[in-house]
Amino acid sequence: MPLFDRPVLVLCAVAYLVAVLLVGAWAARRTRDARDFFIAGQRIGLLVTGLATTTAAFSGFVFLGGPGLTYRLGASSFLICASTGFTAALLCWTVGKRLRLLAGVREVYTVPDAVLARFGSRRAAGLAAVAVAAGTVGYLGAQLLALGVLVESVFGTRELLGAWSLPAAMAAGLLVVLLYAVTGGMVAGVYTDVVQGAVMLAAAVAVFGYAMAAGGGPAGIARAVAESPAFGPDFLDPLAGVPAATGLGLFFVFSIGVLGQPHMLHKLYMLDDPAKLRWMPAVIAGSQSLCLLIWVGVGLAVPALVAGGGMAPLANPDEAAPAFLLARVPPAVAGLVFAGVLAAIMSTADSLANIGAAALVRDLPRALGRPLADELAAGRWAVGALSLAAAAFAWAYGDLVALLGTFAFGTFAAALAPAMAIGLAWRRVTAAAASASIATGLALSIGLELLGRLPAGSPLAGLLPDGAIPSAIALAASTVVLCGVTLAARRPPPELAPEVAAALGL
């Protein structure tokens, strides 16, 4: 569709992009030191923190990647979000509570800071910083890829640029992310999260209604998909579309693995009062459940429409949500939805860029015994470098937004979840055990992912079991290593500082 045939969509998108740049400029004036840049001054309330946590987790992954993955895999994709009902409580009442209390007695801005305070090991903290930086490149890459798909759809660049359309769209999105994140840091991200979250929730509910109506309701969708040779009845069975190992692996990674997601844990540092964590799961789980409506609605409606001839088959599954919005939703509502998706992606990109920058300019130099004199200035340069690396990685990865996001989520989970979930709660865990676990999870997650993406004719291509999720194997291995090294230790771990022990309940 030519660009100027959809002026309402274009105006909404342009207005939002201008708005976020203005927010970045405003936030830059409120960002005075590293504490402001990395954790927004630790003065954020319950609602803002809860919505910020949701937008950090549910962004381009859910709004674009989710429907695209459903188009490819069917209802099996829902196994990724099946644990939403309990992960918010697991996150807030276990690891989140300990981290926020720890931040009240120590200068703790990041996950590696917490590792250093708990284990007293610069090696463990340095490995955690490397894991955060590596995972950030993948996860930020997924956001930039989603942003590129969205810009390409809204502005119609494919008709003008052909094969260069997606790289150009990603470059435009990257420029906005850089201008937004480099100036304002976490202040820019957090102070817009309430509006962004409200737009996201309204967009998800509205699109779900249009999707159900377009597909003929649940019964009509089920009938159209089941009778289609292209999809078939197995499309609607969560355990039939993928091997059992894949389904169980996805559920394992996205349930337990949430405890190792630094972009979500980082938000909890910003909360002004730790007592508010009691109510945080209601805000996070409620908002996440509403956001998932767009994944479920569009993910099921588009195959039904394709099966019934109401939409052309998709060459790229990631285009499921944009194609549906452009074809089946009134322009004003579609403009709201596109603004909501832009909001979610921008918020998450800002969060990821800043935690990755903190890992590079704060955590890693301190672990090496060479802290930087001006972390704020270095952090802004690091945001730019990480964003460029993430865009290049996303382009080289060459697959769906959801699959790139799953790899990054799994890398965080495998490297950090055991050390955070078990290490902060079990006094006996040693620094050596934490270091070994982080290194094992990071190396296996990346190594097995590369192994699984080898060409079919490669001698090593068959080593990974059929249907296995690399990050699930890596998460299980890093957990075993943490427990094994801990139990094998002959000496008890050193005593903790009294305030650290009190904060962690050890």
N, C-alpha and C positions, 0 to 999 in steps of 0.2 A: 504494500500500500504506500503510495507517495507520501512524503513527509507532511505536506500541508493539507492532506485529506483528513487529518485528525488533530486539528488545532487545540482542542480541549486537553488532550493527552499531553501534547507538547508544552502547552502553557503550564499545566500542573507540574510536569517534570522540571521545566526551567525554573519555575517559581520555587520549587523545593531546593534545587541545587543552589540558587542564590541565597535562600534562607540559611542553609547550613554553612555557607561561606561567611555570612554575617555572624552566625553563632560562633564560628571559629575565631573571627576577629574580636568579638565581644569577650570570649573566654580567654583570649590571649592577655587581655588587660587584667584578668583575675588570676592569672597563673604567675605567681611570684617566685616560687621555689620548687624544688623537686617533690616536696610533699603534695603541693597542689597539682603538679603535672602528672604524678603517678597514681595518687589515690584521692584526688579532688579535695584535699584538705581534711579528710575524714570528718565530714560534717553533713552527710546525706541521710535523709529520713527513710522510713520503712517503705513507702509506696515507690519512691524514686529508685531506691536500691533494688526492690523486687522487680520492677519493670526493666531496670538496667540489666539485671541478671537474665531475664527472659530474652531481651533483645540481643544479648551477647550470645545466647545459645541458639535462639530461633531467628534466623535471618535469611540470607539467600539460600541456605541449606534447606529450610522448610518451604519458603515461598516459591522458589524455582526448582531446587533440587528434588524436593519431595515428590511433586507431581511427575517430574521427569523420570524418577526412579520407579514410581508406580507404573508408568506407561511401559517401562522395560520389563520389570519383574512381576507386576501384579500386586496383589494384596500382601505378598511377602515383605514388601517394603515397610509395612506398618509395624513389623517386629522391632524396627529401630525406635519407634516412639511408644511401644507398648508399656514401657516402664515409667512413663511420665507421672502416673498417679502417686508413686512413692519416692521417686528420686529427689524431689524438692525437699522432703523431710529428711531423707538420708543426707543430703548435702548440707542443709542448714543446722541440723541438730547433732551432727557428729563432727566432721572436719571443719565446717564453717564456724561452729561455735568455738572450737579450740583456737582457730586462727584469729578470730576477732578478739578473744580474750588475750591471746598472746600479743596482739598489736596494741593492747592497752598497757602492757608493761615493758615492751621493747619497741625499738624503731624498726617495725616490720612493715614493709611496703609490698613485698612480692612473695611468691611461693619459695624461691631459693632463700630469701631472708628467713622464712619460717624453718626451713631445713637446717640452716646454720644455727638458729637459736635452739632448736631441739637437739641436734646431734653434736654441735660444737665442732663441726668438720668442714673445713673450706673445700675439701675434695668433694664431699657430698653436695654442698651448695653449688660448686662449680658445675658438676654433672647435671644438677637440676636446671641450672641456667642454660646449659647447652640443649637440654631437652625442651625447655620452653622456647628457645630461639628456633630450633628445628621444627617443632610443631606449629609455631606461629607462621613460618613460611608456607606450610601446607594449608593451614586454615585460612590465613589471609588470602592466599591464592584462590581458594574456593570462593571467597567473597568477591574478589576482583573478577573472577570468571563469571559469577552470577551478575555482577554489575555490568559487565560487557554484554552479556546476553540481553539484559534489560534495556540498556542504552541502544543496542542494535535494533530491538523490537520497537521501541518508542519512536526513535528518530529515523527509522527506515534506511539505515546506512547500507544495508545489503544491496539495495537497488543501485546505489551510487558507487560503491567501492568493491563489490564482488567478493573475492576471496580475502581481501584485506579488511573486510567489514568488522569482523570480530576483534582482530588486533587493534584496530583504530578505536573501536568502542571501549575496549579494555583500557587503552591509553587515556582516553577521555575520563573514564571513571577513576583511574589511578591519579590523574591530576587533581581531581576534586578531593580525593581522599588525602592526598599530600597537603593540599592547602588547608584542609579541615583539621587534620590530626597534628600536623607539625606545629601549628600555632597554639592551639588551645589545650592539647593533651587530654587528660581525663575530665577536666572541667567542661570542655567542649562536648564530650560524649555524654556525660551524666546529666547536664542541665537541659538537654533536649530529650531525654529519654521518656519523660512523662508524656509529652506531646507525641513523640514517635510511637510509644506503646499504645496510646489511645487510637492513633491512626491505624496501627497494625491490627488491633483487635476489631475495630469497626470494619476494616477491609476484609478480614478473614470471615466474619459473620455474614457480611453482604455477599461475598463471592460464593460461600457455601450455599446460600439460598438460590442464587442464580444457577449454580452448577446442578443442584438437585432438580430444579425446574427444567433446565435444558436437557438433562438426561432422562426425564420422565419419572423422576422419583426413584427411590431405592429399588422398587420392583422393576421399573422400566430399565434401569441401568443393569441390574443383574440379568435380566432376560436378554438384552441386547448383547452384552459381553459374552454370556454363556453360549449363545447361538452363533457367535461369530467364529469362523475358521481361524481368523488371525489371533484371537485371544482364547476363547474356549472356557469351559467351566472351571478349570484349574486356576484361571486368572484370579478368581475370587477366594481361593483357598490359601491362607497365609503359609501353610506348611507344604503346599504342593508345588509352588512355583520355583522353589530353590531346594537344594539338598538339606537334610536335617542339620548337618554341621554348620551350614550357612545361617539358618534361622536361629539356632541356639547361640552361635557365635555373635551374631548381631545383638541379640538380647543381652548377652553377658557383657559385651563391651559397652553398650549404651545404658546399662543399669549401674553396674559397679564402676565403670569407667568415668562416670560423672564426678567421682571424688578426686579425680586427677586433672580436671579441666581448669587451668590457671585463669582463663578469661572469665570463668564464672566465680571461682574462689576469690579472685582479685576484687570483685565487686563487693564482697562481704567485708573487706577491710574498710570500706568507705562509710559503713553504717555508723551513725553517731552514737547509738546506744545498743550494746550487746543484748540487752533484755528484749529488744524488738525481734530478735531471731526466733522467738517463740511463735510469732505470727507470720514470719516470712514464708513458710511453705504454702500457706493459703494464697498469698499474692502470686508466688511463682507458679505453682501448679495450676491455679485458676487461669492465669493469663496464658500459660503454655497450652492448656487444653483448648482454649478458644482459638489460638493461633493455628493449631493442628487442623482446624476445620477446613482451611484452604488446601492443605495437603490431601486430606481425605476426599473433599468435594471435587476439586479439579482432577485429582488423580484417578477417580472413578468415572467422572462425567466425560472426560476427553476420550478414553477408549470406547465408551458407549456411543458417543457421537461419531467417532471414526467407524465403528462397526455398523452404524445405521446410515452412513453416508452423509451425515450432517457436517463433518469436517474431513479434510483430506488427511491421509496418513502422514505422520510426522517424520521428517528425515532426521531430525535431532530431537530426542525426547525432552531435552531441557527447554524446548520451545512450547511445551504443553501449556503452561500457565499463561505466557504472553499471547499465544495463539487463541486460547479460550477467551481471554479478556478482550482482545481486539475484535473477536467475532461475535461474542455472545453477551457482552455486558455493556450497558449504556455508557457513552463516553465520559460523562461526569463521574460515574461510579468507578469506571476503569481508571480515570485519572487519580481518584482517591486511592485506589489499590496500588497503582504504580508508585505514588508518593509514599505509601506505607512500606512498600518493598524497598524503595530507596532509603527510607528512614532506617529500616532494620539493618540493611547492608552497611550503611554509613556508620551506624552506631557500633556494630560488631567490628568493622574494619578499624575504626578508631581505637577501640578497646584492645584488639589484637596487636595493632602496630605499637601501642604504648607499652604493653606488657613485654612484647618482644624487645623493644628498645631498652626497657629497664633491665632485662636479662643481659643485654650486651654491654651497656654502659655503666650499670650499677653492680649487678650480681657477679658477673664473670670477673671484672677487674678486682673486686674485693676478694673474691675467692683466690685470685692469683697474688694477692697482697699488693696490688697496685691500684688503689682507688683513684678515680678521676677527680680533678679539682672542680670542674664545672659540669655536673651531671645533667643539668637542665639543657645546656647548649648541646652537649654530646647526644642527649636523648633525642633531640629534634633531628640531628643528622642521621641518627640510627633509624628513626622512623622512615626516612626517605630511602635508606639503603635496603631495609627489610621489605618495604613496599615494592621496590623494583625487583628484588630477588623473588618475591612471591608472585608477581605478575609473570616473570619469565618461567618460573616453575609451573604455574598453572597452564601456560601455553604449551610447554613441553609435555605435561602430563597427558593432555589430549583426550580427556574422558568427561563423563558427566559431573556436574557440580556436586551431586550427592556422593559420588564415589570418591572424589577428591576430599570432600569434607569428612567422609567416614575414615579415610586413611589418616587425616590429621587428628581427628578426635581420638582414634585408636592409638596414635603415637603418644599423645598426652596421657591417655589412660594407662598404657603399658609402662611408660617410664615413671609416672608420678603417683598413680592411684595407690599402689601398695605402701609406698613410703609415707603418704599422707594419711591414708585410712588406718593402717595398722601401726605405722611408726609413731604417729602422734598419740596413739592410745595405749600402746604396749610399752611399758618402761624398759623391758629387757632388750628391745631392738637396739642394735649397735650402729655406729656410724659406718662400719665396714659393711654391714648388712644393707643399710640404706644405699650406699654407693654401688654395691654389687647389683642390687635390684634395679636402680635407675639405669645403670649402664646396660644391663641385660635387656630390659624392656625397650630401650631406645634402639639398640643395635638390632634386636630381633624384629621389631616392628618395621624398620626401614629395610632391613635385609630381606625379610620374607615378602614384603610388598614388591620389591624389585624382582625377586624370584618368581612371584606369581604373574608378573607382567612380561616375562620373557616370551619370545616368539615360540609358537608350537613346536617348531623343529629343533629348538635348542636342546642340548644334552641335559641341562639342568631343569628343563621346563616341567618334568613330571615329578619332581621331588616334593612339591607341596601337595598334600592330600586334596582330593577333589572336593570342592565346596568349602574348604577351610578358610576362615577369616584370619589373615596374618596377625592382626592386632589382638585377636582373641587368644591365639597361641602365645603371643608375646606377653600379654597381660597375665595369663596363667603361669608362664615361666618366671616372670619377675616376682610374682607372689610367692612361688615355691622357693626361689632363691632368697628372698627376704627372710622367710620363716626358717629355711634350712641353715643359712649362715648364722642367724640369731641363735638357734638351738645348739649349733655346733660350737659356739663361742665358749671358751674356757674361763674367761674373765668377765665379770659383770661390767656393764657400761659405767662410765664415770657418773658421779653425782651431778644432778642438774642444779642450776641456780635456783634458789628458793622461789623467786617470782615466776620463773618459767614452769617449774614443777606445779605450782599452784594454779597457773593459768591452764595448763594442760590436764590437770587432775591426776598427775602421776606421783 
